[in-house]
């Protein structure tokens, strides 16, 4: 049985932001939706669970997202869950490493890491992301929330595929190559060097 993968599938502006600083996605949502919607419906059929940070979850609720028992969402949060937790939503308190090891061993489809930048960075730190699908929208928004919150690490990627769309959108599919132990060693070495 193949191991389940945790895959980031996310859109960014051409300058690397996933949203404006206030969480607004107008630069993305006002674009006409093309046929096939950049492969998102096909990708959605390949997953059976989603991972979100608390900020992304709260923004989704504010924007009117619907949740159901048939659509599992794992929400990582340091704050207590709301009084009413929607069906299909599980708030996670265990460590990222333990969680990733557990869900990767479970039977099922792949898992969609939806973001935001802080949780993506935290999962990268724990070697808990297998692939990235980054859909780059040809728009600069100047400032905003970065794809990955600032980290002291370097993570080489291997390009699996590149797709160009008629509206100028480019989709990059990467495999995360480097094991955690090497990344941590580089971070430690970098901090040691910087402190000299």
C-alpha positions in Angstrom: 0.0 0.0 0.0 1.5 3.3 -1.0 2.2 5.9 1.7 -0.2 8.8 1.9 1.4 12.1 0.9 0.9 15.5 2.5 0.7 17.9 -0.5 0.6 21.7 -0.5 -1.6 22.9 -3.3 -1.9 26.7 -3.2 -2.1 29.8 -5.4 0.4 32.6 -5.1 0.8 36.0 -6.6 3.8 36.5 -8.9 5.6 38.1 -6.0 5.1 35.0 -3.7 2.1 36.0 -1.6 -0.9 33.8 -0.8 -3.1 36.7 0.4 -3.0 40.4 1.1 -1.9 41.4 4.6 -5.6 41.4 5.8 -6.2 38.0 4.2 -8.0 39.4 1.2 -7.9 37.2 -1.9 -9.5 39.7 -4.3 -6.5 39.5 -6.7 -7.3 35.8 -7.1 -11.1 35.5 -6.8 -11.9 38.2 -9.3 -10.1 36.3 -12.1 -12.4 34.4 -14.5 -12.5 30.7 -13.6 -11.1 28.8 -16.6 -12.3 25.4 -17.7 -10.8 22.7 -15.5 -9.9 25.4 -12.9 -6.1 24.7 -13.1 -6.6 21.0 -12.3 -8.1 21.7 -8.9 -11.2 19.4 -9.3 -9.0 16.5 -10.4 -6.6 17.2 -7.4 -9.6 17.3 -5.0 -10.6 13.8 -6.0 -7.1 12.6 -5.1 -7.4 13.7 -1.4 -9.7 12.8 1.4 -8.5 15.2 4.1 -7.3 18.8 4.4 -4.9 20.6 6.9 -5.3 24.2 7.9 -3.9 26.6 10.3 -6.2 28.4 12.7 -6.0 31.7 10.8 -6.9 30.0 7.5 -9.8 28.2 9.2 -11.2 31.3 10.7 -10.9 33.2 7.4 -12.6 30.3 5.6 -15.5 30.4 8.1 -15.7 34.2 7.7 -15.9 33.8 3.9 -18.7 31.3 4.2 -16.9 28.0 3.6 -19.1 24.9 4.2 -17.9 21.9 6.2 -19.4 18.4 6.3 -18.7 15.0 8.0 -17.7 13.6 4.5 -14.9 16.2 4.2 -12.3 15.9 6.9 -10.4 19.1 8.0 -7.6 19.0 10.5 -7.1 22.4 12.1 -3.9 23.1 14.0 -4.3 25.8 16.6 -2.7 26.9 19.9 -6.1 28.5 20.9 -9.1 26.5 22.2 -11.6 25.5 19.4 -14.7 27.6 19.0 -17.8 26.6 21.0 -19.4 25.1 17.9 -17.0 23.1 15.8 -18.5 22.3 12.3 -19.0 18.7 11.3 -15.9 17.1 9.8 -13.5 19.5 11.5 -10.9 18.2 14.0 -8.8 20.5 16.1 -5.3 19.0 16.4 -3.1 19.4 19.5 -0.5 16.7 19.0 2.9 17.6 17.6 3.3 18.0 13.8 5.8 15.1 13.6 3.5 12.7 15.5 0.5 13.7 13.5 2.3 13.4 10.1 3.7 10.0 11.0 0.2 8.8 12.1 -1.8 10.0 9.1 0.8 8.9 6.5 0.4 5.3 7.8 -3.3 5.4 7.7 -5.2 4.0 4.7 -6.6 6.6 2.5 -6.0 9.2 -0.2 -3.4 12.0 0.0 -3.9 14.9 2.3 -4.2 18.5 1.1 -2.1 21.1 3.1 -4.1 24.3 2.5 -2.0 26.7 4.6 -1.3 29.3 5.6 2.3 30.3 5.6 3.0 29.7 9.3 1.7 26.1 9.3 3.4 25.3 6.0 6.7 26.5 7.4 6.2 24.5 10.6 5.4 21.4 8.6 8.5 21.9 6.5 10.6 22.1 9.7 9.3 18.7 10.7 9.9 17.1 7.2 6.1 16.7 7.0 5.4 17.9 3.5 6.0 15.6 0.5 5.1 17.8 -2.5 4.1 21.4 -3.5 1.8 22.4 -6.3 2.1 26.2 -6.6 -0.2 27.9 -9.0 1.4 31.3 -9.8 -1.0 34.0 -10.8 0.5 36.7 -13.1 -0.2 39.6 -10.7 2.0 41.5 -8.3 0.2 42.6 -5.1 3.2 44.4 -3.5 2.8 43.1 0.0 0.9 40.3 1.8 1.2 37.0 3.5 4.1 34.9 2.1 3.7 31.4 0.9 6.0 30.3 3.8 6.6 32.2 7.0 10.3 33.3 7.3 12.5 30.3 8.4 16.2 29.7 8.9 16.4 26.7 6.6 17.0 25.8 3.0 14.8 23.2 1.3 15.8 22.0 -2.2 13.0 20.9 -4.4 12.8 18.7 -7.5 10.6 19.8 -10.3 8.1 17.1 -11.3 6.1 19.1 -13.8 5.3 22.6 -15.2 2.1 23.6 -16.8 1.3 26.8 -18.6 -2.3 28.1 -19.0 -3.6 30.5 -21.7 -4.3 33.2 -19.2 -0.6 33.4 -18.1 -1.0 31.3 -15.0 1.9 28.8 -14.4 1.7 25.8 -12.2 4.8 24.3 -10.7 4.7 20.8 -9.1 7.7 20.0 -6.8 8.9 17.1 -4.8 10.4 18.0 -1.4 13.8 16.3 -1.6 15.9 16.9 1.5 15.4 15.0 4.8 14.8 16.9 8.0 18.1 16.0 9.6 20.2 17.6 6.9 18.0 20.8 6.9 18.4 21.1 10.7 22.1 20.6 10.4 22.3 23.4 7.9 20.2 25.7 10.1 22.4 25.0 13.1 25.5 25.5 11.0 24.1 28.8 9.6 23.3 30.1 13.1 26.8 29.1 14.3 28.4 30.8 11.4 26.3 34.0 11.8 27.2 34.2 15.5 30.9 34.4 14.9 
